[in-house]
Amino acid sequence: MSRRRVLVAMSGGVDSSVAAALVHERGDEAVGVTMKLLARADTGFGCCGSPADVDDAKRVAEALGIVHYVSDMAEIFASKVIRPYLDAYLGGTTPNPCVECNRSLKFGHLLGLSEAWGCDAVATGHYARVESGRLLKSLEPGKDQSYFLYSLDARALSRAEFPVGGLSKDAVRAKARELGLKTADKPESMETCFVPNRDVRGFVAAHADADGPGMAAGPIRDRQGRELGRHNGLAAYTIGQRSGLGLSGPEPRYVVRIDAAANAVIVGGVDELQTRVISVGAMTWNGERNGGTLRAEVRIRHRHAPAAARIEIGPNLTATIYFDEPQRAPAPGQAAVIYDGDAVLGGGTILRGDL
């Protein structure tokens, strides 16, 4: 087999470091690229190409003996990921920026870059697998990231590689230590990479009109329309939230709906978070789907166990999902991803649930 050329997205973390090492180890030419996603990122707090992360990726590339480049993607990241993220929160929905980053940058911009550079594939440190053009779950369930990759189309899947998708996290770190890579014991980021300290409201407030939609104070109401308190702007709330409501009473209350038109947060009891039906839009399918009904399992958030459901495929890239058992707090703006066993059949953006 002839030697292949593979562009490896290197974030400066251990997973992408080992992905690059495995591509190089098997005899292919690994071309390391670190995406600089923020115009100003003084410290490393995620995967946005801060100076610390760029330096870590560069040192790993030097240790492996592969070339390394930095690609400034701050402008496209701002327009494709950060702006929609802000607009979603200001509009009362809960975005999933990792899905769009994978679609627009890692397997959008980087895929185009790989083709321009004559590369045969794009490899990342995601915990997922691709076999025969199908996206599959990782072999380590606790690390599986197929949920965030559901939107990859046939072109992307034909060129995508996930070298660590068949390994456990412990095995990845052990491999990094064996190779003497400086990222071997680097901590993982568990937050949205461009939002420091998980302060979503603070981040949104820094980029929005303080008195504009999504930031202005308004009522917290129950299902009957009674005002129970005041909220500090819709951008601070998501479906299922309990903390930060400032409400007292004998029973805990949760956010069950966000009414952006009325600038109101609607709360209810824990039983009111349950739903059997959700509407989904902007569907992406792995293969042709021209209507009809199928049985499958559906995740409504990353850590959600796939739940059995009937999916009715509608027009204009929509679907309605009927769960066998009630599901807790599906949030508009999040992804609903459809599985057949380990295989990802498709997914889309939750538009509403019957909460």
C-alpha positions as CSV (number, residue, x, y, z in Angstrom):
1,M,0.0,0.0,0.0
2,S,1.4,3.4,-0.9
3,R,2.2,6.0,1.7
4,R,-0.7,8.3,2.4
5,R,-0.7,11.9,3.4
6,V,-3.0,12.7,6.4
7,L,-3.9,16.1,7.8
8,V,-4.1,15.7,11.6
9,A,-6.0,18.3,13.6
10,M,-3.8,18.9,16.7
11,S,-5.5,20.8,19.5
12,G,-2.6,20.5,21.9
13,G,-4.4,17.8,24.0
14,V,-3.4,14.2,24.5
15,D,-6.1,12.7,22.2
16,S,-5.0,14.5,19.1
17,S,-1.4,14.1,20.0
18,V,-1.8,10.3,20.1
19,A,-3.9,10.5,16.9
20,A,-0.9,12.1,15.1
21,A,1.4,9.6,16.6
22,L,-0.6,6.6,15.4
23,V,-0.9,8.1,11.8
24,H,2.9,8.6,11.8
25,E,3.6,5.2,13.4
26,R,1.7,3.3,10.7
27,G,3.9,4.8,8.1
28,D,1.7,7.6,6.7
29,E,2.8,11.2,6.4
30,A,1.2,13.2,9.2
31,V,0.7,16.9,8.6
32,G,-0.2,18.5,12.0
33,V,-2.4,21.6,12.0
34,T,-3.5,23.5,15.0
35,M,-6.5,25.8,14.5
36,K,-6.3,29.2,16.1
37,L,-10.0,29.9,16.7
38,L,-9.9,33.0,19.0
39,A,-8.3,36.3,17.9
40,R,-7.1,36.7,21.5
41,A,-6.6,33.7,23.8
42,D,-3.9,34.5,26.3
43,T,-4.2,31.3,28.3
44,G,-5.1,27.7,27.5
45,F,-8.6,26.8,28.6
46,G,-9.7,24.5,25.8
47,C,-9.2,23.8,22.1
48,C,-9.2,27.3,20.7
49,G,-5.5,27.5,19.8
50,S,-4.2,29.6,22.8
51,P,-0.4,30.1,22.9
52,A,-0.1,27.3,25.4
53,D,-2.1,24.9,23.3
54,V,-0.2,25.8,20.1
55,D,3.1,25.3,21.9
56,D,2.0,21.9,23.2
57,A,1.0,20.8,19.7
58,K,4.2,22.1,18.3
59,R,6.3,20.2,20.9
60,V,4.4,17.0,20.2
61,A,5.0,17.4,16.4
62,E,8.7,18.0,17.0
63,A,8.9,14.9,19.2
64,L,7.2,12.8,16.5
65,G,9.3,14.3,13.7
66,I,6.3,15.6,11.7
67,V,5.6,19.0,10.3
68,H,3.3,21.4,12.1
69,Y,1.3,24.4,11.0
70,V,-1.0,26.9,12.7
71,S,-4.1,27.9,10.7
72,D,-5.8,31.2,11.8
73,M,-9.6,30.4,11.6
74,A,-10.7,33.1,14.1
75,E,-12.9,34.8,11.5
76,I,-14.8,31.7,10.4
77,F,-15.1,30.5,14.0
78,A,-16.6,33.8,15.0
79,S,-19.2,33.7,12.2
80,K,-20.0,30.0,12.2
81,V,-19.8,29.1,15.9
82,I,-19.7,32.0,18.3
83,R,-22.3,34.2,16.6
84,P,-24.9,31.4,16.3
85,Y,-24.1,30.4,19.9
86,L,-24.9,34.0,21.1
87,D,-28.0,34.3,19.0
88,A,-29.3,31.0,20.3
89,Y,-29.0,32.0,24.0
90,L,-30.4,35.4,23.3
91,G,-33.3,33.8,21.6
92,G,-34.0,31.5,24.5
93,T,-32.6,28.2,23.1
94,T,-29.6,26.1,24.2
95,P,-26.9,25.8,21.5
96,N,-24.5,23.0,20.9
97,P,-21.4,24.7,19.5
98,C,-19.3,21.5,19.2
99,V,-21.6,20.2,16.5
100,E,-21.2,23.3,14.4
101,C,-17.4,23.4,15.0
102,N,-17.0,19.9,13.7
103,R,-19.2,20.6,10.7
104,S,-17.9,24.0,9.7
105,L,-14.3,23.9,10.8
106,K,-12.8,20.5,11.4
107,F,-14.7,18.8,8.6
108,G,-15.4,21.9,6.7
109,H,-12.5,24.3,6.5
110,L,-9.9,21.7,7.4
111,L,-11.3,19.2,5.0
112,G,-11.0,21.8,2.2
113,L,-7.5,22.6,3.3
114,S,-6.5,18.9,3.3
115,E,-7.7,18.6,-0.3
116,A,-5.8,21.7,-1.4
117,W,-2.7,20.2,0.2
118,G,-3.1,16.9,-1.5
119,C,-4.0,15.0,1.7
120,D,-5.9,11.8,1.5
121,A,-7.7,12.2,4.9
122,V,-8.3,14.3,7.9
123,A,-7.6,12.7,11.3
124,T,-8.8,14.0,14.7
125,G,-8.6,12.9,18.3
126,H,-12.4,12.2,18.5
127,Y,-13.6,9.1,20.2
128,A,-15.6,7.7,17.3
129,R,-15.1,5.3,14.4
130,V,-15.8,5.2,10.7
131,E,-16.3,1.9,8.9
132,S,-17.6,1.5,5.3
133,G,-18.7,5.1,5.2
134,R,-20.7,4.8,8.4
135,L,-20.1,6.8,11.6
136,L,-19.9,4.5,14.7
137,K,-19.7,5.0,18.4
138,S,-16.3,4.8,20.1
139,L,-15.4,1.4,21.7
140,E,-15.2,3.2,25.0
141,P,-18.8,4.2,25.8
142,G,-17.8,6.8,28.5
143,K,-15.8,8.8,26.0
144,D,-17.9,8.4,22.9
145,Q,-18.2,11.6,20.8
146,S,-20.2,10.4,17.9
147,Y,-23.1,12.6,19.2
148,F,-21.1,15.7,18.2
149,L,-20.2,14.3,14.7
150,Y,-23.7,13.3,13.5
151,S,-23.8,16.1,10.9
152,L,-20.8,14.8,8.9
153,D,-21.9,14.1,5.3
154,A,-20.8,11.4,3.0
155,R,-17.9,13.4,1.7
156,A,-16.6,14.1,5.2
157,L,-17.0,10.5,6.3
158,S,-15.2,9.2,3.3
159,R,-12.1,11.2,4.4
160,A,-12.5,11.2,8.2
161,E,-10.2,9.2,10.4
162,F,-10.4,8.8,14.2
163,P,-7.3,6.9,15.2
164,V,-8.1,6.8,19.0
165,G,-11.7,5.7,18.5
166,G,-10.9,2.1,19.2
167,L,-8.9,2.9,22.4
168,S,-9.7,3.6,26.0
169,K,-8.7,6.9,27.5
170,D,-6.2,5.1,29.7
171,A,-4.7,3.4,26.7
172,V,-4.3,6.8,25.0
173,R,-2.5,8.3,27.9
174,A,-0.3,5.2,28.3
175,K,0.6,5.5,24.6
176,A,1.5,9.2,25.1
177,R,3.7,8.4,28.1
178,E,5.4,5.6,26.2
179,L,6.3,8.1,23.4
180,G,7.3,10.7,25.9
181,L,4.8,13.3,24.7
182,K,4.4,16.3,27.0
183,T,0.6,16.2,26.7
184,A,0.4,12.7,28.2
185,D,-1.0,13.9,31.5
186,K,-2.6,17.2,30.4
187,P,-6.0,17.7,32.0
188,E,-9.1,17.6,29.8
189,S,-11.3,20.7,29.3
190,M,-14.9,20.0,30.3
191,E,-16.3,23.4,29.3
192,T,-17.2,25.2,26.1
193,C,-13.8,26.0,24.9
194,F,-14.4,29.7,24.2
195,V,-16.4,30.4,27.4
196,P,-14.0,30.8,30.4
197,N,-15.0,29.5,33.7
198,R,-18.3,28.2,32.4
199,D,-19.8,31.6,32.8
200,V,-22.3,31.5,29.9
201,R,-24.3,34.5,31.0
202,G,-21.1,36.6,31.5
203,F,-19.8,35.6,28.0
204,V,-23.2,36.4,26.4
205,A,-23.5,39.7,28.3
206,A,-20.0,40.8,27.1
207,H,-21.2,40.4,23.5
208,A,-24.8,41.6,23.7
209,D,-26.9,44.7,24.3
210,A,-27.5,44.8,28.0
211,D,-31.1,45.9,27.5
212,G,-31.7,44.0,24.3
213,P,-33.6,40.7,23.6
214,G,-32.3,37.9,25.8
215,M,-30.7,40.1,28.4
216,A,-33.6,42.2,29.7
217,A,-35.2,41.1,32.9
218,G,-38.7,39.6,32.8
219,P,-41.2,37.4,34.6
220,I,-40.9,33.9,35.9
221,R,-44.3,32.3,35.6
222,D,-46.0,29.0,36.3
223,R,-48.1,27.1,33.7
224,Q,-51.2,29.1,34.8
225,G,-49.5,32.4,34.0
226,R,-49.0,33.5,37.7
227,E,-45.8,35.5,38.2
228,L,-43.6,33.9,40.8
229,G,-40.5,35.9,40.4
230,R,-38.2,37.8,38.0
231,H,-35.4,36.5,35.8
232,N,-32.2,38.3,34.7
233,G,-32.4,37.6,31.0
234,L,-33.3,34.5,29.0
235,A,-29.6,33.9,28.2
236,A,-29.1,32.7,31.8
237,Y,-31.6,29.8,31.6
238,T,-32.1,26.4,29.9
239,I,-34.8,23.7,30.0
240,G,-34.4,21.6,33.1
241,Q,-32.6,24.2,35.1
242,R,-33.3,24.4,38.9
243,S,-30.6,26.5,40.4
244,G,-30.5,30.3,40.0
245,L,-34.3,30.8,39.9
246,G,-34.5,32.5,43.3
247,L,-37.9,30.9,44.0
248,S,-39.1,29.6,47.4
249,G,-41.8,27.0,48.0
250,P,-42.4,23.6,49.3
251,E,-41.6,21.8,46.0
252,P,-38.6,22.4,43.8
253,R,-39.3,24.2,40.5
254,Y,-37.5,23.7,37.2
255,V,-37.5,25.6,33.9
256,V,-39.9,23.8,31.6
257,R,-40.2,26.4,28.8
258,I,-38.6,29.6,27.7
259,D,-41.1,32.0,26.0
260,A,-38.8,34.3,24.0
261,A,-41.8,36.3,22.5
262,A,-43.0,37.2,26.0
263,N,-39.5,37.4,27.6
264,A,-40.8,34.9,30.2
265,V,-39.3,31.8,31.9
266,I,-42.0,29.2,32.6
267,V,-41.4,26.9,35.5
268,G,-43.0,23.7,36.8
269,G,-42.5,20.6,38.9
270,V,-40.2,17.7,38.1
271,D,-43.0,15.8,36.4
272,E,-43.5,18.6,34.0
273,L,-40.1,18.0,32.5
274,Q,-41.1,14.7,31.0
275,T,-42.1,14.4,27.4
276,R,-42.6,11.6,24.9
277,V,-42.5,13.7,21.7
278,I,-40.0,16.2,20.2
279,S,-39.9,18.0,16.9
280,V,-36.5,18.1,15.1
281,G,-35.2,20.3,12.2
282,A,-32.1,20.7,10.0
283,M,-31.9,16.9,9.8
284,T,-28.8,15.2,8.4
285,W,-29.0,11.6,7.4
286,N,-26.3,9.1,6.7
287,G,-27.7,7.8,3.4
288,E,-30.9,8.7,1.6
289,R,-34.1,9.2,3.6
290,N,-37.2,10.3,1.7
291,G,-39.9,10.1,4.3
292,G,-41.4,7.1,6.1
293,T,-41.0,5.8,9.6
294,L,-38.2,3.9,11.4
295,R,-37.5,2.4,14.8
296,A,-34.2,3.4,16.4
297,E,-32.6,4.9,19.5
298,V,-32.2,8.6,20.1
299,R,-29.9,10.7,22.3
300,I,-31.2,14.2,23.2
301,R,-27.9,15.3,24.8
302,H,-24.4,14.0,25.0
303,R,-24.6,12.2,28.3
304,H,-28.1,10.9,27.6
305,A,-28.6,7.2,27.3
306,P,-30.0,6.4,23.8
307,A,-33.8,5.8,24.2
308,A,-36.0,3.7,22.0
309,A,-38.3,5.7,19.7
310,R,-40.3,5.8,16.5
311,I,-39.1,8.5,14.1
312,E,-41.5,9.9,11.5
313,I,-39.5,11.6,8.7
314,G,-41.2,14.8,7.6
315,P,-40.6,17.3,4.8
316,N,-37.9,20.0,4.6
317,L,-35.4,18.1,6.7
318,T,-37.7,17.7,9.7
319,A,-38.7,14.7,11.8
320,T,-41.0,14.0,14.8
321,I,-39.7,11.6,17.4
322,Y,-42.0,9.6,19.6
323,F,-40.2,8.0,22.5
324,D,-41.4,4.7,24.1
325,E,-40.8,6.2,27.5
326,P,-40.9,9.8,28.7
327,Q,-37.6,11.7,28.4
328,R,-36.4,14.4,30.7
329,A,-36.0,18.0,29.6
330,P,-35.2,18.0,25.9
331,A,-33.9,21.5,25.2
332,P,-34.6,23.3,21.9
333,G,-31.2,24.1,20.3
334,Q,-29.6,20.8,21.4
335,A,-29.0,17.9,19.1
336,A,-31.2,14.8,18.8
337,V,-29.0,12.0,17.3
338,I,-30.4,8.8,16.0
339,Y,-28.6,5.4,16.4
340,D,-29.0,1.9,15.1
341,G,-26.8,0.0,17.6
342,D,-23.4,1.6,17.3
343,A,-24.2,3.3,13.9
344,V,-25.3,6.9,13.7
345,L,-28.2,7.1,11.3
346,G,-28.5,10.9,11.5
347,G,-29.6,13.7,13.7
348,G,-30.9,17.3,13.8
349,T,-31.6,20.2,16.1
350,I,-34.4,20.0,18.6
351,L,-37.1,22.6,17.8
352,R,-39.6,21.8,20.6
353,G,-40.8,19.2,22.9
354,D,-44.4,18.8,24.2
355,L,-43.5,20.2,27.6
